[in-house]
Amino acid sequence: MPVNLQAPDPQQLHAVPGLRIGVAMAGVRKPNRRDLVVFALDEGAAVAGVFTRNRFCAAPVQLCREHLRQRPSGQGIRALVVNTGNANAGTGADGLARARRTCAAVAGLMGLQQGQVLPFSTGVIMETLPVERIEAGLPAALADLAPAHWFEAAQGIMTTDTLPKAASRQIVIDGHTVTVTGISKGAGMIRPDMATMLGYIATDAAIDPALLQPLLDDAAAQSFNRITIDGDTSTNDSFMLMATRRAAHAPITSLASAAGRALRDAVVAVAQQLAQAIVRDGEGATKFITIQVQGGRDEAECRLAAYAVAHSPLVKTAFFASDPNLGRILAAVGYAGIADLDQGLIDLFLDDVHVVHQGGRHPGYREEDGQRVMKQSEITVRVHLHRADGDGAEATVWTCDLSHDYVSINADYRS
């Protein structure tokens, strides 16, 4: 069961003017489930994307990068098409040809050029994409296009997710309402740079297209690139930001302006909610864990320590068992790769419990206090490195425990 996560209320997912969404059953892998989603953007929209850093990236990732390179600031992209059930990764030249065929089919039905379509796939790796099923399902998806279909789209991109993931915010800029709405999917094979995750956020903010990529990079750095479930970086990770630019406020020409900061805060808030929902729905997860590392010389070394703790199977299984075997956390910090780390300076806190002081067991720490915290469904681990004057740098990572169900789910994934 997901950790303190509920399905979104469709009535709370605000439509984004200038964007319509259609969902259909194409039978890509399993019959009678929504597995094909199309985003249709009005003319004048701009799109930015960040993708997996896995060098063995999927065919649709390769094609998305190609199409975005051809269009400065993502202007001219008019459609995104997403299938679940098949990742179209590890499929060689044939997979790339099938991704192009998908784009061509969308373009033909919508009166677009092939390069105006971005394809996305998620699901099983190294299986041939049944592109003919996608082609057959596209007319139904296009017939279903409507501004309010965010919830249906969240359902349509799920794989091992137990719940759809969506979030929405509205802000006011120059007296005009601006909407930011998004969806994501992911539950396993999650270690961003990017994570098997897909994320789509749209806004009607009138933003200079040249600002869209830096805005997305910032949002990714504070959200999807701060989560991990199992340390695996997928072949298909993609996080997209679409701006229809339909809002009536004065154009945003600087992210440092009041309007730019307001939009940035809204996009980051939606991205963080979507990213945390992925962790809360992690395969077999029973606990949502926040790892905070403070007092570093820079953020990079704080991230190293945070991810070392978050990735450790020994730490994660201890959390699943509610076993305060907290020396495992110190061990992970020790092998994180921080140069000249002084273990005699480190403090460790488990929520409100001071576990370690100056590298050793705190005199007031009691095992029952650690176990009390470990039994909670939401836990914060705070490590202070004391490597800088003042507060120093810090980094936060969100993760979950590792349970028996994680093994079962992944053992049965293809069945």
JOMO-V989980 format. One record per residue. RES is the residue in three letters. PHI is phi in degrees with one decimal (NA if undefined). D_LAST is the distance of its C-alpha to the last C-alpha in whole Angstrom. Layout:
res=(RES;RES)
phi=(PHI;PHI)
d_last=(D_LAST;D_LAST)
//
This chain:
res=(MET;PRO;VAL;ASN;LEU;GLN;ALA;PRO;ASP;PRO;GLN;GLN;LEU;HIS;ALA;VAL;PRO;GLY;LEU;ARG;ILE;GLY;VAL;ALA;MET;ALA;GLY;VAL;ARG;LYS;PRO;ASN;ARG;ARG;ASP;LEU;VAL;VAL;PHE;ALA;LEU;ASP;GLU;GLY;ALA;ALA;VAL;ALA;GLY;VAL;PHE;THR;ARG;ASN;ARG;PHE;CYS;ALA;ALA;PRO;VAL;GLN;LEU;CYS;ARG;GLU;HIS;LEU;ARG;GLN;ARG;PRO;SER;GLY;GLN;GLY;ILE;ARG;ALA;LEU;VAL;VAL;ASN;THR;GLY;ASN;ALA;ASN;ALA;GLY;THR;GLY;ALA;ASP;GLY;LEU;ALA;ARG;ALA;ARG;ARG;THR;CYS;ALA;ALA;VAL;ALA;GLY;LEU;MET;GLY;LEU;GLN;GLN;GLY;GLN;VAL;LEU;PRO;PHE;SER;THR;GLY;VAL;ILE;MET;GLU;THR;LEU;PRO;VAL;GLU;ARG;ILE;GLU;ALA;GLY;LEU;PRO;ALA;ALA;LEU;ALA;ASP;LEU;ALA;PRO;ALA;HIS;TRP;PHE;GLU;ALA;ALA;GLN;GLY;ILE;MET;THR;THR;ASP;THR;LEU;PRO;LYS;ALA;ALA;SER;ARG;GLN;ILE;VAL;ILE;ASP;GLY;HIS;THR;VAL;THR;VAL;THR;GLY;ILE;SER;LYS;GLY;ALA;GLY;MET;ILE;ARG;PRO;ASP;MET;ALA;THR;MET;LEU;GLY;TYR;ILE;ALA;THR;ASP;ALA;ALA;ILE;ASP;PRO;ALA;LEU;LEU;GLN;PRO;LEU;LEU;ASP;ASP;ALA;ALA;ALA;GLN;SER;PHE;ASN;ARG;ILE;THR;ILE;ASP;GLY;ASP;THR;SER;THR;ASN;ASP;SER;PHE;MET;LEU;MET;ALA;THR;ARG;ARG;ALA;ALA;HIS;ALA;PRO;ILE;THR;SER;LEU;ALA;SER;ALA;ALA;GLY;ARG;ALA;LEU;ARG;ASP;ALA;VAL;VAL;ALA;VAL;ALA;GLN;GLN;LEU;ALA;GLN;ALA;ILE;VAL;ARG;ASP;GLY;GLU;GLY;ALA;THR;LYS;PHE;ILE;THR;ILE;GLN;VAL;GLN;GLY;GLY;ARG;ASP;GLU;ALA;GLU;CYS;ARG;LEU;ALA;ALA;TYR;ALA;VAL;ALA;HIS;SER;PRO;LEU;VAL;LYS;THR;ALA;PHE;PHE;ALA;SER;ASP;PRO;ASN;LEU;GLY;ARG;ILE;LEU;ALA;ALA;VAL;GLY;TYR;ALA;GLY;ILE;ALA;ASP;LEU;ASP;GLN;GLY;LEU;ILE;ASP;LEU;PHE;LEU;ASP;ASP;VAL;HIS;VAL;VAL;HIS;GLN;GLY;GLY;ARG;HIS;PRO;GLY;TYR;ARG;GLU;GLU;ASP;GLY;GLN;ARG;VAL;MET;LYS;GLN;SER;GLU;ILE;THR;VAL;ARG;VAL;HIS;LEU;HIS;ARG;ALA;ASP;GLY;ASP;GLY;ALA;GLU;ALA;THR;VAL;TRP;THR;CYS;ASP;LEU;SER;HIS;ASP;TYR;VAL;SER;ILE;ASN;ALA;ASP;TYR;ARG;SER)
phi=(NA;-62.9;-88.7;50.8;-129.1;-119.9;-62.9;-67.9;-82.0;-54.5;-71.6;-96.6;-98.4;-76.1;-65.2;-106.3;-54.2;94.4;-135.9;-125.2;-131.2;-124.6;-131.0;-146.8;-97.6;-105.6;65.9;-58.4;-126.3;-127.6;-76.5;61.0;-143.4;-70.5;-141.4;-138.0;-128.4;-124.6;-101.5;-113.2;-104.3;-67.9;-59.9;99.7;-76.9;-132.5;-136.7;-128.9;-147.8;-124.6;-134.1;-54.6;-96.8;-64.9;-67.8;-95.1;-76.6;-70.7;-56.3;-62.7;-63.9;-59.6;-73.3;-59.3;-59.8;-63.1;-68.0;-71.8;-62.1;-75.8;-129.4;-53.4;57.7;69.0;-79.5;100.8;-69.2;-120.3;-154.4;-122.5;-126.2;-125.8;-119.8;-112.7;97.3;-152.6;-81.3;49.1;-123.1;67.7;-118.5;62.5;-63.7;-64.1;-63.7;-65.1;-63.3;-70.6;-65.1;-63.9;-64.9;-62.1;-61.7;-63.5;-65.5;-63.0;-60.1;-63.0;-76.1;-104.1;71.4;-116.0;-87.0;-57.8;-71.1;-89.5;-117.2;-110.8;-99.2;-142.8;-138.1;-150.1;142.7;-74.6;-87.8;70.4;-123.6;-65.6;-69.3;-78.0;-62.5;-65.2;-71.2;-65.2;-58.9;-69.0;-86.2;-62.1;-57.0;-68.5;-64.2;-70.6;-67.4;-89.8;-56.3;-158.8;-65.3;-95.3;-89.9;-66.8;-63.2;-62.6;-66.8;-60.8;-68.9;-71.7;-104.5;-72.0;-120.8;-88.7;-57.1;-94.0;-139.0;-69.0;-123.8;-153.2;-151.7;-152.1;-139.1;-130.9;-127.7;-117.4;-123.7;53.5;82.2;-116.5;-73.7;-122.8;-108.3;-131.4;-133.8;-153.6;-135.8;-149.6;-142.2;154.1;-151.5;-146.5;52.9;-115.5;-156.0;-57.2;125.3;-62.5;-127.8;NA;-130.6;-128.0;-140.6;-134.6;-123.7;-129.0;-143.6;-98.6;-57.6;-84.8;-107.2;-56.9;-54.7;-67.3;-89.6;-66.9;-65.5;-62.7;-64.7;-66.9;-58.1;-63.3;-63.3;-63.1;-62.7;-100.2;-137.5;-66.0;-92.3;-130.9;-124.4;-154.7;-110.6;-134.0;81.0;-91.3;-94.8;-73.5;-84.6;-122.7;-54.3;-149.8;-131.8;-117.9;-122.0;-113.8;-121.4;-80.0;61.8;-93.4;-63.7;-90.4;-74.2;-62.3;-56.1;-85.4;-112.7;-150.2;-73.9;-86.7;-72.4;-59.7;-67.8;-64.6;-67.0;-63.6;-66.4;-58.5;-60.5;-68.8;-64.9;-63.6;-62.1;-66.1;-62.4;-66.5;-63.6;-67.8;-66.1;-66.3;-62.5;-62.4;-66.7;-61.6;-102.6;-56.0;-56.5;77.3;-66.7;-122.1;-142.4;-105.6;-122.8;-100.8;-107.3;-113.8;-117.0;-123.7;74.0;-85.7;-74.9;-152.6;-66.2;-60.0;-72.9;-66.7;-64.1;-54.9;-68.3;-63.0;-70.9;-61.2;-67.0;-66.5;-89.6;-64.0;-61.0;-67.0;-64.7;-66.7;-72.4;-64.2;-65.0;-60.7;-83.1;57.0;-100.9;-75.0;-86.2;-82.9;-61.3;-62.4;-67.0;-61.0;-61.3;-65.7;-61.0;-66.1;-99.5;-66.4;101.9;-81.3;-66.0;44.6;-67.4;-100.0;-64.7;-74.3;-104.6;-79.1;-115.0;-132.8;-123.8;-115.2;52.8;-90.7;-96.5;-85.0;-91.2;-127.9;-130.6;52.1;83.6;-132.5;-56.1;-64.9;-57.7;-92.6;-75.3;-122.3;-55.4;-66.0;-68.9;-63.3;-67.3;-57.6;-70.7;-62.1;-79.6;-71.3;-82.4;-130.2;-136.8;-115.1;-104.1;-121.5;-114.7;-110.7;-85.4;54.1;-106.2;-143.6;-68.4;72.0;-75.5;72.1;-82.7;-151.9;-152.3;-125.0;-129.9;-110.6;-147.1;-141.5;-80.6;-123.2;-113.6;-58.5;-64.6;-59.0;-64.1;-62.6;-61.2;-77.2;-68.8;-102.9;-56.0;-89.9;-84.1)
d_last=(20;22;25;28;26;26;25;28;31;31;35;35;33;36;36;37;40;40;36;34;30;28;24;23;20;19;15;14;11;11;14;16;16;18;17;20;23;27;30;33;36;40;42;43;40;39;36;35;32;31;28;26;28;25;27;24;24;22;24;24;26;28;29;30;32;34;34;35;38;39;40;42;41;38;41;40;36;36;32;29;25;22;19;15;12;13;16;18;18;19;20;24;26;24;22;26;27;24;25;28;28;26;29;31;30;30;34;35;34;35;38;38;38;34;35;35;32;29;25;23;19;16;12;11;14;15;14;16;17;18;21;22;20;21;25;24;23;26;29;27;27;30;32;30;32;34;35;33;30;29;27;25;24;23;20;19;19;16;13;12;16;17;20;21;24;27;31;34;38;41;44;48;49;53;53;50;46;44;40;37;34;30;26;24;20;18;17;16;17;21;24;26;28;27;23;18;21;22;26;28;31;34;38;41;43;46;45;46;43;44;44;40;39;41;40;36;36;38;36;33;35;35;32;28;30;31;27;25;22;21;23;21;22;20;21;21;23;25;28;30;33;35;39;40;43;45;46;50;51;53;50;49;50;50;47;50;52;51;49;47;47;46;43;42;41;40;37;37;36;33;32;32;31;28;27;28;25;22;24;24;20;19;16;17;21;24;27;28;30;33;34;38;40;43;47;45;48;45;42;40;41;40;36;36;37;35;31;32;32;29;27;28;26;29;30;26;26;29;29;26;28;31;33;36;36;37;38;35;36;39;37;35;38;40;37;37;39;42;45;48;46;49;47;50;50;46;46;43;42;39;40;44;44;46;44;45;49;50;47;48;47;49;52;51;47;46;42;42;43;40;38;39;37;34;33;33;30;32;34;36;37;40;41;45;45;49;49;51;54;54;50;49;46;42;39;36;32;30;27;25;24;22;20;18;15;15;14;12;10;10;9;5;6;4;0)
//
